[in-house]
């Protein structure tokens, strides 16, 4: 009854975070479908040559950024990551900075 303005505000905040993370993945060379009904992005990491599990494990070990291997959600998730954007914009921005550093190292070693 009284929460409509707060709901609209939250929806807009999630939309901004979603758009930012999806665009950031794309700029880093990881294509990502625009989710329409959740707060998870699902970027494709096949171009790195790493499996979903290898990518997620190395990313958390080297840059302290946690994602779920896409393979954890089933065979159709192989080659993808599940990244949650239900956190602050500042944390998402920092995660994207760290992901960029990680990808540079992966490209140099590959």
C-alpha positions as CSV (number, residue, x, y, z in Angstrom):
1,X,0.0,0.0,0.0
2,X,2.8,2.4,0.9
3,X,5.8,0.7,-0.7
4,X,5.3,1.5,-4.4
5,X,7.9,4.3,-4.6
6,X,10.5,2.2,-2.8
7,X,9.8,-0.7,-5.2
8,X,10.2,1.6,-8.2
9,X,13.5,2.9,-6.7
10,X,14.8,-0.6,-6.1
11,X,13.8,-1.7,-9.6
12,X,15.7,1.2,-11.2
13,X,18.8,0.6,-9.0
14,X,18.9,-3.1,-10.2
15,X,18.4,-2.0,-13.8
16,X,21.4,0.3,-13.5
17,X,23.5,-2.4,-12.0
18,X,22.4,-5.0,-14.6
19,X,23.1,-2.7,-17.5
20,X,26.5,-1.7,-16.0
21,X,27.6,-5.3,-15.5
22,X,26.4,-6.6,-18.8
23,X,28.1,-3.7,-20.7
24,X,31.3,-4.2,-18.7
25,X,31.4,-7.9,-19.6
26,X,31.0,-6.9,-23.2
27,X,33.7,-4.3,-23.1
28,X,36.0,-6.9,-21.6
29,X,35.3,-9.2,-24.5
30,X,32.9,-11.5,-22.7
31,X,29.5,-11.5,-24.5
32,X,26.6,-11.4,-22.0
33,X,22.9,-11.7,-22.6
34,X,20.8,-9.0,-20.9
35,X,18.8,-10.7,-18.1
36,X,15.2,-9.6,-17.8
37,X,14.0,-11.2,-14.7
38,X,16.8,-12.0,-12.3
39,X,19.8,-10.4,-10.7
40,X,22.4,-12.8,-12.3
41,X,24.4,-12.1,-15.4
42,X,25.7,-15.1,-17.5
43,X,28.8,-14.0,-19.5
44,X,30.4,-16.4,-22.0
45,X,34.0,-17.1,-21.0
46,X,34.8,-19.6,-23.8
47,X,37.2,-17.2,-25.5
48,X,39.6,-17.4,-22.5
49,X,40.3,-21.1,-23.1
50,X,39.5,-21.9,-19.5
51,X,36.6,-24.1,-18.3
52,X,33.9,-22.4,-16.2
53,X,35.3,-24.1,-13.1
54,X,38.9,-23.1,-13.8
55,X,37.9,-19.5,-14.6
56,X,35.8,-19.1,-11.4
57,X,38.5,-20.8,-9.2
58,X,41.4,-18.7,-10.5
59,X,39.3,-15.5,-10.4
60,X,38.5,-15.9,-6.7
61,X,42.1,-17.1,-5.9
62,X,43.8,-14.3,-7.8
63,X,41.4,-11.4,-7.6
64,X,39.0,-12.3,-4.7
65,X,36.0,-12.0,-7.0
66,X,33.5,-14.8,-6.6
67,X,31.3,-16.2,-9.4
68,X,29.6,-19.5,-9.9
69,X,30.9,-21.7,-12.7
70,X,28.1,-21.9,-15.3
71,X,28.6,-25.7,-15.4
72,X,27.2,-25.8,-11.9
73,X,23.7,-25.0,-13.3
74,X,23.9,-27.8,-15.9
75,X,25.3,-28.7,-19.2
76,X,24.0,-25.6,-21.0
77,X,26.1,-23.5,-18.6
78,X,29.4,-24.9,-19.7
79,X,31.6,-22.0,-20.9
80,X,29.7,-19.4,-18.9
81,X,29.8,-17.8,-15.4
82,X,27.0,-16.9,-13.1
83,X,27.6,-13.4,-11.7
84,X,25.3,-11.8,-9.2
85,X,24.7,-8.1,-9.3
86,X,22.6,-7.9,-6.2
87,X,25.2,-5.8,-4.4
88,X,26.3,-2.2,-4.4
89,X,27.4,-0.5,-7.6
90,X,30.7,0.2,-6.0
91,X,31.4,-3.5,-5.4
92,X,30.3,-4.3,-9.0
93,X,32.7,-1.6,-10.4
94,X,35.6,-3.0,-8.3
95,X,34.8,-6.6,-9.4
96,X,34.9,-5.5,-13.0
97,X,38.2,-3.7,-12.5
98,X,39.6,-6.9,-10.9
99,X,38.1,-9.0,-13.7
100,X,39.9,-6.8,-16.3
101,X,43.2,-7.4,-14.6
102,X,42.6,-11.1,-14.4
103,X,41.6,-11.3,-18.1
104,X,44.9,-9.5,-19.1
105,X,46.9,-12.1,-17.3
106,X,44.9,-14.9,-18.9
107,X,45.5,-13.5,-22.3
108,X,49.2,-13.1,-21.7
109,X,49.6,-16.7,-20.5
110,X,47.4,-18.1,-23.2
